[in-house]
Amino acid sequence: MVLSQSAIFVGAILMSLYFLTELIDYIFQSLGKNTIFEQLSKKGN
């Protein structure tokens, strides 16, 4: 019981981090700047 509740809690934390990353990415895109993933892909090349 505790294991399943902790797994749901960890999943909720990861989903909230993904949501915040996408939110920041969309804000950058609406401001006309490069998105986070475009900046990271340019650093790799």
Backbone hydrogen bonds, N-H to C=O, Kabsch-Sander energy under -0.5 kcal/mol:
donor,donor_aa,acceptor,acceptor_aa,energy
5,Q,1,M,-1.9
6,S,2,V,-2.4
7,A,3,L,-2.1
8,I,4,S,-2.0
9,F,5,Q,-2.0
10,V,6,S,-2.5
11,G,7,A,-2.3
12,A,8,I,-2.1
13,I,9,F,-2.0
14,L,10,V,-2.3
15,M,11,G,-2.3
16,S,12,A,-2.0
17,L,13,I,-2.1
18,Y,14,L,-2.2
19,F,15,M,-2.4
20,L,16,S,-2.4
21,T,17,L,-2.2
22,E,18,Y,-2.5
23,L,19,F,-2.5
24,I,20,L,-2.5
25,D,21,T,-2.2
26,Y,22,E,-2.6
27,I,23,L,-2.1
28,F,24,I,-2.5
29,Q,25,D,-2.2
30,S,26,Y,-2.2
31,L,27,I,-1.5
32,G,29,Q,-0.9
33,K,28,F,-2.3
39,Q,35,T,-1.9
40,L,36,I,-2.2
41,S,37,F,-2.0
42,K,38,E,-1.7
43,K,39,Q,-1.4
44,G,40,L,-1.1
45,N,41,S,-0.8
